[in-house]
Amino acid sequence: MSELVRESVAEYLARRRTPDINDLAIRARALRGRFRSGLPDLAEAHDRYLDDAFDS
């Protein structure tokens, strides 16, 4: 069974298309502005928000 899983994973990885950097950039730009944090100062205080999130 483990050999079958290894072979299946190897086959999947061999067929998997590696995304082009341009495709990734297009996908990232498409996400811009689609989500709202509700935090007016997130761009300036992102480190503080991350610290707070990891402390809790």
CHARMM internal coordinates of N, CA and C (Angstrom, degrees):
IC EDIT
DIST 1 N 1 CA 1.4453
DIST 1 CA 1 C 1.5371
ANGL 1 N 1 CA 1 C 110.52
DIST 1 C 2 N 1.3201
ANGL 1 CA 1 C 2 N 116.71
DIHE 1 N 1 CA 1 C 2 N -44.16
DIST 2 N 2 CA 1.4666
ANGL 1 C 2 N 2 CA 119.32
DIHE 1 CA 1 C 2 N 2 CA -178.56
DIST 2 CA 2 C 1.5250
ANGL 2 N 2 CA 2 C 111.16
DIHE 1 C 2 N 2 CA 2 C -64.06
DIST 2 C 3 N 1.3240
ANGL 2 CA 2 C 3 N 116.82
DIHE 2 N 2 CA 2 C 3 N -35.69
DIST 3 N 3 CA 1.4710
ANGL 2 C 3 N 3 CA 119.82
DIHE 2 CA 2 C 3 N 3 CA 177.53
DIST 3 CA 3 C 1.5270
ANGL 3 N 3 CA 3 C 110.41
DIHE 2 C 3 N 3 CA 3 C -64.87
DIST 3 C 4 N 1.3091
ANGL 3 CA 3 C 4 N 117.31
DIHE 3 N 3 CA 3 C 4 N -40.06
DIST 4 N 4 CA 1.4617
ANGL 3 C 4 N 4 CA 121.60
DIHE 3 CA 3 C 4 N 4 CA 177.77
DIST 4 CA 4 C 1.5277
ANGL 4 N 4 CA 4 C 110.61
DIHE 3 C 4 N 4 CA 4 C -62.01
DIST 4 C 5 N 1.3123
ANGL 4 CA 4 C 5 N 117.36
DIHE 4 N 4 CA 4 C 5 N -42.12
DIST 5 N 5 CA 1.4651
ANGL 4 C 5 N 5 CA 121.42
DIHE 4 CA 4 C 5 N 5 CA 178.43
DIST 5 CA 5 C 1.5241
ANGL 5 N 5 CA 5 C 109.85
DIHE 4 C 5 N 5 CA 5 C -64.58
DIST 5 C 6 N 1.3362
ANGL 5 CA 5 C 6 N 117.52
DIHE 5 N 5 CA 5 C 6 N -44.78
DIST 6 N 6 CA 1.4669
ANGL 5 C 6 N 6 CA 120.79
DIHE 5 CA 5 C 6 N 6 CA 178.62
DIST 6 CA 6 C 1.5233
ANGL 6 N 6 CA 6 C 111.30
DIHE 5 C 6 N 6 CA 6 C -59.60
DIST 6 C 7 N 1.3260
ANGL 6 CA 6 C 7 N 116.44
DIHE 6 N 6 CA 6 C 7 N -45.46
DIST 7 N 7 CA 1.4626
ANGL 6 C 7 N 7 CA 120.44
DIHE 6 CA 6 C 7 N 7 CA 179.32
DIST 7 CA 7 C 1.5277
ANGL 7 N 7 CA 7 C 111.09
DIHE 6 C 7 N 7 CA 7 C -63.96
DIST 7 C 8 N 1.3166
ANGL 7 CA 7 C 8 N 116.91
DIHE 7 N 7 CA 7 C 8 N -40.64
DIST 8 N 8 CA 1.4633
ANGL 7 C 8 N 8 CA 120.69
DIHE 7 CA 7 C 8 N 8 CA 179.62
DIST 8 CA 8 C 1.5229
ANGL 8 N 8 CA 8 C 111.25
DIHE 7 C 8 N 8 CA 8 C -64.29
DIST 8 C 9 N 1.3067
ANGL 8 CA 8 C 9 N 116.55
DIHE 8 N 8 CA 8 C 9 N -43.35
DIST 9 N 9 CA 1.4637
ANGL 8 C 9 N 9 CA 120.37
DIHE 8 CA 8 C 9 N 9 CA 178.72
DIST 9 CA 9 C 1.5217
ANGL 9 N 9 CA 9 C 109.89
DIHE 8 C 9 N 9 CA 9 C -64.95
DIST 9 C 10 N 1.3176
ANGL 9 CA 9 C 10 N 117.73
DIHE 9 N 9 CA 9 C 10 N -43.81
DIST 10 N 10 CA 1.4650
ANGL 9 C 10 N 10 CA 121.25
DIHE 9 CA 9 C 10 N 10 CA 178.48
DIST 10 CA 10 C 1.5261
ANGL 10 N 10 CA 10 C 110.87
DIHE 9 C 10 N 10 CA 10 C -60.20
DIST 10 C 11 N 1.3207
ANGL 10 CA 10 C 11 N 116.91
DIHE 10 N 10 CA 10 C 11 N -42.96
DIST 11 N 11 CA 1.4688
ANGL 10 C 11 N 11 CA 121.37
DIHE 10 CA 10 C 11 N 11 CA 178.77
DIST 11 CA 11 C 1.5229
ANGL 11 N 11 CA 11 C 111.00
DIHE 10 C 11 N 11 CA 11 C -63.55
DIST 11 C 12 N 1.3234
ANGL 11 CA 11 C 12 N 116.01
DIHE 11 N 11 CA 11 C 12 N -44.51
DIST 12 N 12 CA 1.4640
ANGL 11 C 12 N 12 CA 120.67
DIHE 11 CA 11 C 12 N 12 CA 178.98
DIST 12 CA 12 C 1.5286
ANGL 12 N 12 CA 12 C 110.19
DIHE 11 C 12 N 12 CA 12 C -60.03
DIST 12 C 13 N 1.3146
ANGL 12 CA 12 C 13 N 116.92
DIHE 12 N 12 CA 12 C 13 N -47.62
DIST 13 N 13 CA 1.4626
ANGL 12 C 13 N 13 CA 120.32
DIHE 12 CA 12 C 13 N 13 CA -178.45
DIST 13 CA 13 C 1.5253
ANGL 13 N 13 CA 13 C 112.07
DIHE 12 C 13 N 13 CA 13 C -65.53
DIST 13 C 14 N 1.3372
ANGL 13 CA 13 C 14 N 116.93
DIHE 13 N 13 CA 13 C 14 N -34.53
DIST 14 N 14 CA 1.4593
ANGL 13 C 14 N 14 CA 120.41
DIHE 13 CA 13 C 14 N 14 CA 178.93
DIST 14 CA 14 C 1.5291
ANGL 14 N 14 CA 14 C 111.61
DIHE 13 C 14 N 14 CA 14 C -67.05
DIST 14 C 15 N 1.3277
ANGL 14 CA 14 C 15 N 117.11
DIHE 14 N 14 CA 14 C 15 N -32.90
DIST 15 N 15 CA 1.4641
ANGL 14 C 15 N 15 CA 121.16
DIHE 14 CA 14 C 15 N 15 CA -177.95
DIST 15 CA 15 C 1.5188
ANGL 15 N 15 CA 15 C 113.55
DIHE 14 C 15 N 15 CA 15 C -89.58
DIST 15 C 16 N 1.3101
ANGL 15 CA 15 C 16 N 115.46
DIHE 15 N 15 CA 15 C 16 N -16.75
DIST 16 N 16 CA 1.4681
ANGL 15 C 16 N 16 CA 120.21
DIHE 15 CA 15 C 16 N 16 CA -175.70
DIST 16 CA 16 C 1.5177
ANGL 16 N 16 CA 16 C 110.66
DIHE 15 C 16 N 16 CA 16 C -66.66
DIST 16 C 17 N 1.3188
ANGL 16 CA 16 C 17 N 115.42
DIHE 16 N 16 CA 16 C 17 N 131.55
DIST 17 N 17 CA 1.4584
ANGL 16 C 17 N 17 CA 121.77
DIHE 16 CA 16 C 17 N 17 CA 179.90
DIST 17 CA 17 C 1.5238
ANGL 17 N 17 CA 17 C 109.18
DIHE 16 C 17 N 17 CA 17 C -81.04
DIST 17 C 18 N 1.3105
ANGL 17 CA 17 C 18 N 116.26
DIHE 17 N 17 CA 17 C 18 N 129.47
DIST 18 N 18 CA 1.4564
ANGL 17 C 18 N 18 CA 120.71
DIHE 17 CA 17 C 18 N 18 CA 175.66
DIST 18 CA 18 C 1.5167
ANGL 18 N 18 CA 18 C 108.04
DIHE 17 C 18 N 18 CA 18 C -80.57
DIST 18 C 19 N 1.3344
ANGL 18 CA 18 C 19 N 117.48
DIHE 18 N 18 CA 18 C 19 N 125.17
DIST 19 N 19 CA 1.4602
ANGL 18 C 19 N 19 CA 118.81
DIHE 18 CA 18 C 19 N 19 CA -177.59
DIST 19 CA 19 C 1.5176
ANGL 19 N 19 CA 19 C 112.03
DIHE 18 C 19 N 19 CA 19 C -65.54
DIST 19 C 20 N 1.2941
ANGL 19 CA 19 C 20 N 114.67
DIHE 19 N 19 CA 19 C 20 N 139.12
DIST 20 N 20 CA 1.4577
ANGL 19 C 20 N 20 CA 122.38
DIHE 19 CA 19 C 20 N 20 CA 176.73
DIST 20 CA 20 C 1.5305
ANGL 20 N 20 CA 20 C 108.46
DIHE 19 C 20 N 20 CA 20 C -74.84
DIST 20 C 21 N 1.3253
ANGL 20 CA 20 C 21 N 117.37
DIHE 20 N 20 CA 20 C 21 N 145.41
DIST 21 N 21 CA 1.4658
ANGL 20 C 21 N 21 CA 121.02
DIHE 20 CA 20 C 21 N 21 CA -178.52
DIST 21 CA 21 C 1.5277
ANGL 21 N 21 CA 21 C 110.81
DIHE 20 C 21 N 21 CA 21 C -59.68
DIST 21 C 22 N 1.3152
ANGL 21 CA 21 C 22 N 117.72
DIHE 21 N 21 CA 21 C 22 N -33.14
DIST 22 N 22 CA 1.4667
ANGL 21 C 22 N 22 CA 120.43
DIHE 21 CA 21 C 22 N 22 CA 178.28
DIST 22 CA 22 C 1.5256
ANGL 22 N 22 CA 22 C 111.26
DIHE 21 C 22 N 22 CA 22 C -69.17
DIST 22 C 23 N 1.3386
ANGL 22 CA 22 C 23 N 116.36
DIHE 22 N 22 CA 22 C 23 N -38.72
DIST 23 N 23 CA 1.4632
ANGL 22 C 23 N 23 CA 120.25
DIHE 22 CA 22 C 23 N 23 CA 176.35
DIST 23 CA 23 C 1.5312
ANGL 23 N 23 CA 23 C 110.66
DIHE 22 C 23 N 23 CA 23 C -62.37
DIST 23 C 24 N 1.3308
ANGL 23 CA 23 C 24 N 115.99
DIHE 23 N 23 CA 23 C 24 N -41.83
DIST 24 N 24 CA 1.4619
ANGL 23 C 24 N 24 CA 119.86
DIHE 23 CA 23 C 24 N 24 CA 178.67
DIST 24 CA 24 C 1.5257
ANGL 24 N 24 CA 24 C 111.33
DIHE 23 C 24 N 24 CA 24 C -63.78
DIST 24 C 25 N 1.3268
ANGL 24 CA 24 C 25 N 116.55
DIHE 24 N 24 CA 24 C 25 N -40.02
DIST 25 N 25 CA 1.4650
ANGL 24 C 25 N 25 CA 120.26
DIHE 24 CA 24 C 25 N 25 CA 179.22
DIST 25 CA 25 C 1.5282
ANGL 25 N 25 CA 25 C 110.69
DIHE 24 C 25 N 25 CA 25 C -64.78
DIST 25 C 26 N 1.3081
ANGL 25 CA 25 C 26 N 117.04
DIHE 25 N 25 CA 25 C 26 N -41.12
DIST 26 N 26 CA 1.4706
ANGL 25 C 26 N 26 CA 120.98
DIHE 25 CA 25 C 26 N 26 CA 178.98
DIST 26 CA 26 C 1.5258
ANGL 26 N 26 CA 26 C 109.89
DIHE 25 C 26 N 26 CA 26 C -63.56
DIST 26 C 27 N 1.3353
ANGL 26 CA 26 C 27 N 116.43
DIHE 26 N 26 CA 26 C 27 N -43.52
DIST 27 N 27 CA 1.4705
ANGL 26 C 27 N 27 CA 119.90
DIHE 26 CA 26 C 27 N 27 CA 179.30
DIST 27 CA 27 C 1.5217
ANGL 27 N 27 CA 27 C 111.30
DIHE 26 C 27 N 27 CA 27 C -64.60
DIST 27 C 28 N 1.3228
ANGL 27 CA 27 C 28 N 116.98
DIHE 27 N 27 CA 27 C 28 N -39.27
DIST 28 N 28 CA 1.4681
ANGL 27 C 28 N 28 CA 120.34
DIHE 27 CA 27 C 28 N 28 CA 179.32
DIST 28 CA 28 C 1.5255
ANGL 28 N 28 CA 28 C 110.74
DIHE 27 C 28 N 28 CA 28 C -66.05
DIST 28 C 29 N 1.3360
ANGL 28 CA 28 C 29 N 117.38
DIHE 28 N 28 CA 28 C 29 N -42.59
DIST 29 N 29 CA 1.4663
ANGL 28 C 29 N 29 CA 119.95
DIHE 28 CA 28 C 29 N 29 CA 178.73
DIST 29 CA 29 C 1.5238
ANGL 29 N 29 CA 29 C 111.69
DIHE 28 C 29 N 29 CA 29 C -64.80
DIST 29 C 30 N 1.3265
ANGL 29 CA 29 C 30 N 117.00
DIHE 29 N 29 CA 29 C 30 N -32.24
DIST 30 N 30 CA 1.4621
ANGL 29 C 30 N 30 CA 120.37
DIHE 29 CA 29 C 30 N 30 CA 179.26
DIST 30 CA 30 C 1.5317
ANGL 30 N 30 CA 30 C 111.59
DIHE 29 C 30 N 30 CA 30 C -66.72
DIST 30 C 31 N 1.3174
ANGL 30 CA 30 C 31 N 117.45
DIHE 30 N 30 CA 30 C 31 N -25.34
DIST 31 N 31 CA 1.4588
ANGL 30 C 31 N 31 CA 121.26
DIHE 30 CA 30 C 31 N 31 CA 179.45
DIST 31 CA 31 C 1.5270
ANGL 31 N 31 CA 31 C 112.97
DIHE 30 C 31 N 31 CA 31 C -82.87
DIST 31 C 32 N 1.3124
ANGL 31 CA 31 C 32 N 116.21
DIHE 31 N 31 CA 31 C 32 N -18.08
DIST 32 N 32 CA 1.4657
ANGL 31 C 32 N 32 CA 120.89
DIHE 31 CA 31 C 32 N 32 CA -175.93
DIST 32 CA 32 C 1.5298
ANGL 32 N 32 CA 32 C 110.52
DIHE 31 C 32 N 32 CA 32 C -56.19
DIST 32 C 33 N 1.3306
ANGL 32 CA 32 C 33 N 114.68
DIHE 32 N 32 CA 32 C 33 N 126.93
DIST 33 N 33 CA 1.4518
ANGL 32 C 33 N 33 CA 120.67
DIHE 32 CA 32 C 33 N 33 CA 176.52
DIST 33 CA 33 C 1.5156
ANGL 33 N 33 CA 33 C 115.69
DIHE 32 C 33 N 33 CA 33 C 79.89
DIST 33 C 34 N 1.3190
ANGL 33 CA 33 C 34 N 118.20
DIHE 33 N 33 CA 33 C 34 N 3.96
DIST 34 N 34 CA 1.4622
ANGL 33 C 34 N 34 CA 120.30
DIHE 33 CA 33 C 34 N 34 CA -176.73
DIST 34 CA 34 C 1.5164
ANGL 34 N 34 CA 34 C 113.56
DIHE 33 C 34 N 34 CA 34 C -88.51
DIST 34 C 35 N 1.3226
ANGL 34 CA 34 C 35 N 116.68
DIHE 34 N 34 CA 34 C 35 N -14.31
DIST 35 N 35 CA 1.4587
ANGL 34 C 35 N 35 CA 120.46
DIHE 34 CA 34 C 35 N 35 CA -177.52
DIST 35 CA 35 C 1.5231
ANGL 35 N 35 CA 35 C 109.40
DIHE 34 C 35 N 35 CA 35 C -125.61
DIST 35 C 36 N 1.2970
ANGL 35 CA 35 C 36 N 116.65
DIHE 35 N 35 CA 35 C 36 N 143.79
DIST 36 N 36 CA 1.4597
ANGL 35 C 36 N 36 CA 122.40
DIHE 35 CA 35 C 36 N 36 CA 179.71
DIST 36 CA 36 C 1.5233
ANGL 36 N 36 CA 36 C 109.04
DIHE 35 C 36 N 36 CA 36 C -122.37
DIST 36 C 37 N 1.3271
ANGL 36 CA 36 C 37 N 115.57
DIHE 36 N 36 CA 36 C 37 N 132.42
DIST 37 N 37 CA 1.4556
ANGL 36 C 37 N 37 CA 119.91
DIHE 36 CA 36 C 37 N 37 CA 179.52
DIST 37 CA 37 C 1.5213
ANGL 37 N 37 CA 37 C 111.48
DIHE 36 C 37 N 37 CA 37 C -87.62
DIST 37 C 38 N 1.3292
ANGL 37 CA 37 C 38 N 116.46
DIHE 37 N 37 CA 37 C 38 N -23.93
DIST 38 N 38 CA 1.4502
ANGL 37 C 38 N 38 CA 120.22
DIHE 37 CA 37 C 38 N 38 CA -175.00
DIST 38 CA 38 C 1.5250
ANGL 38 N 38 CA 38 C 112.18
DIHE 37 C 38 N 38 CA 38 C 81.94
DIST 38 C 39 N 1.3217
ANGL 38 CA 38 C 39 N 116.30
DIHE 38 N 38 CA 38 C 39 N 3.67
DIST 39 N 39 CA 1.4587
ANGL 38 C 39 N 39 CA 121.19
DIHE 38 CA 38 C 39 N 39 CA -179.96
DIST 39 CA 39 C 1.5230
ANGL 39 N 39 CA 39 C 108.76
DIHE 38 C 39 N 39 CA 39 C -106.00
DIST 39 C 40 N 1.3264
ANGL 39 CA 39 C 40 N 118.00
DIHE 39 N 39 CA 39 C 40 N 115.34
DIST 40 N 40 CA 1.4673
ANGL 39 C 40 N 40 CA 119.97
DIHE 39 CA 39 C 40 N 40 CA -174.78
DIST 40 CA 40 C 1.5297
ANGL 40 N 40 CA 40 C 113.69
DIHE 39 C 40 N 40 CA 40 C -68.74
DIST 40 C 41 N 1.3342
ANGL 40 CA 40 C 41 N 118.11
DIHE 40 N 40 CA 40 C 41 N -21.60
DIST 41 N 41 CA 1.4633
ANGL 40 C 41 N 41 CA 120.15
DIHE 40 CA 40 C 41 N 41 CA -176.88
DIST 41 CA 41 C 1.5323
ANGL 41 N 41 CA 41 C 112.91
DIHE 40 C 41 N 41 CA 41 C -114.37
DIST 41 C 42 N 1.3105
ANGL 41 CA 41 C 42 N 118.00
DIHE 41 N 41 CA 41 C 42 N 25.37
DIST 42 N 42 CA 1.4625
ANGL 41 C 42 N 42 CA 121.34
DIHE 41 CA 41 C 42 N 42 CA -175.43
DIST 42 CA 42 C 1.5279
ANGL 42 N 42 CA 42 C 111.88
DIHE 41 C 42 N 42 CA 42 C -59.22
DIST 42 C 43 N 1.3249
ANGL 42 CA 42 C 43 N 117.76
DIHE 42 N 42 CA 42 C 43 N -41.20
DIST 43 N 43 CA 1.4627
ANGL 42 C 43 N 43 CA 120.09
DIHE 42 CA 42 C 43 N 43 CA -178.34
DIST 43 CA 43 C 1.5310
ANGL 43 N 43 CA 43 C 111.35
DIHE 42 C 43 N 43 CA 43 C -62.30
DIST 43 C 44 N 1.3095
ANGL 43 CA 43 C 44 N 116.72
DIHE 43 N 43 CA 43 C 44 N -37.34
DIST 44 N 44 CA 1.4576
ANGL 43 C 44 N 44 CA 120.31
DIHE 43 CA 43 C 44 N 44 CA -177.78
DIST 44 CA 44 C 1.5308
ANGL 44 N 44 CA 44 C 112.69
DIHE 43 C 44 N 44 CA 44 C -84.55
DIST 44 C 45 N 1.3291
ANGL 44 CA 44 C 45 N 117.42
DIHE 44 N 44 CA 44 C 45 N -31.86
DIST 45 N 45 CA 1.4678
ANGL 44 C 45 N 45 CA 121.22
DIHE 44 CA 44 C 45 N 45 CA -171.74
DIST 45 CA 45 C 1.5306
ANGL 45 N 45 CA 45 C 113.15
DIHE 44 C 45 N 45 CA 45 C -115.16
DIST 45 C 46 N 1.3296
ANGL 45 CA 45 C 46 N 117.29
DIHE 45 N 45 CA 45 C 46 N 25.70
DIST 46 N 46 CA 1.4610
ANGL 45 C 46 N 46 CA 119.24
DIHE 45 CA 45 C 46 N 46 CA -176.00
DIST 46 CA 46 C 1.5359
ANGL 46 N 46 CA 46 C 112.99
DIHE 45 C 46 N 46 CA 46 C -59.85
DIST 46 C 47 N 1.3238
ANGL 46 CA 46 C 47 N 118.42
DIHE 46 N 46 CA 46 C 47 N -35.74
DIST 47 N 47 CA 1.4693
ANGL 46 C 47 N 47 CA 120.04
DIHE 46 CA 46 C 47 N 47 CA 179.32
DIST 47 CA 47 C 1.5289
ANGL 47 N 47 CA 47 C 111.20
DIHE 46 C 47 N 47 CA 47 C -62.49
DIST 47 C 48 N 1.3228
ANGL 47 CA 47 C 48 N 116.21
DIHE 47 N 47 CA 47 C 48 N -42.21
DIST 48 N 48 CA 1.4655
ANGL 47 C 48 N 48 CA 120.35
DIHE 47 CA 47 C 48 N 48 CA 179.58
DIST 48 CA 48 C 1.5293
ANGL 48 N 48 CA 48 C 110.26
DIHE 47 C 48 N 48 CA 48 C -63.50
DIST 48 C 49 N 1.3368
ANGL 48 CA 48 C 49 N 116.56
DIHE 48 N 48 CA 48 C 49 N -42.50
DIST 49 N 49 CA 1.4726
ANGL 48 C 49 N 49 CA 119.80
DIHE 48 CA 48 C 49 N 49 CA 179.37
DIST 49 CA 49 C 1.5316
ANGL 49 N 49 CA 49 C 111.16
DIHE 48 C 49 N 49 CA 49 C -64.44
DIST 49 C 50 N 1.3220
ANGL 49 CA 49 C 50 N 117.12
DIHE 49 N 49 CA 49 C 50 N -38.24
DIST 50 N 50 CA 1.4642
ANGL 49 C 50 N 50 CA 119.44
DIHE 49 CA 49 C 50 N 50 CA 177.08
DIST 50 CA 50 C 1.5178
ANGL 50 N 50 CA 50 C 111.10
DIHE 49 C 50 N 50 CA 50 C -66.09
DIST 50 C 51 N 1.3433
ANGL 50 CA 50 C 51 N 116.74
DIHE 50 N 50 CA 50 C 51 N -43.23
DIST 51 N 51 CA 1.4677
ANGL 50 C 51 N 51 CA 119.87
DIHE 50 CA 50 C 51 N 51 CA 176.91
DIST 51 CA 51 C 1.5165
ANGL 51 N 51 CA 51 C 110.91
DIHE 50 C 51 N 51 CA 51 C -58.26
DIST 51 C 52 N 1.3217
ANGL 51 CA 51 C 52 N 115.71
DIHE 51 N 51 CA 51 C 52 N -45.67
DIST 52 N 52 CA 1.4685
ANGL 51 C 52 N 52 CA 120.02
DIHE 51 CA 51 C 52 N 52 CA 179.85
DIST 52 CA 52 C 1.5345
ANGL 52 N 52 CA 52 C 111.18
DIHE 51 C 52 N 52 CA 52 C -61.72
DIST 52 C 53 N 1.3140
ANGL 52 CA 52 C 53 N 116.88
DIHE 52 N 52 CA 52 C 53 N -40.38
DIST 53 N 53 CA 1.4668
ANGL 52 C 53 N 53 CA 120.85
DIHE 52 CA 52 C 53 N 53 CA -178.07
DIST 53 CA 53 C 1.5243
ANGL 53 N 53 CA 53 C 111.07
DIHE 52 C 53 N 53 CA 53 C -66.56
DIST 53 C 54 N 1.3313
ANGL 53 CA 53 C 54 N 117.21
DIHE 53 N 53 CA 53 C 54 N -38.16
DIST 54 N 54 CA 1.4524
ANGL 53 C 54 N 54 CA 119.91
DIHE 53 CA 53 C 54 N 54 CA -178.24
DIST 54 CA 54 C 1.5189
ANGL 54 N 54 CA 54 C 113.06
DIHE 53 C 54 N 54 CA 54 C -81.02
DIST 54 C 55 N 1.3282
ANGL 54 CA 54 C 55 N 116.85
DIHE 54 N 54 CA 54 C 55 N -20.38
DIST 55 N 55 CA 1.4678
ANGL 54 C 55 N 55 CA 120.56
DIHE 54 CA 54 C 55 N 55 CA 177.65
DIST 55 CA 55 C 1.5277
ANGL 55 N 55 CA 55 C 111.79
DIHE 54 C 55 N 55 CA 55 C -76.85
DIST 55 C 56 N 1.3187
ANGL 55 CA 55 C 56 N 117.06
DIHE 55 N 55 CA 55 C 56 N -25.62
DIST 56 N 56 CA 1.4688
ANGL 55 C 56 N 56 CA 118.75
DIHE 55 CA 55 C 56 N 56 CA -176.72
DIST 56 CA 56 C 1.4932
ANGL 56 N 56 CA 56 C 113.60
DIHE 55 C 56 N 56 CA 56 C -84.01
END
COOR INIT
IC SEED 1 N 1 CA 1 C
IC BUILD
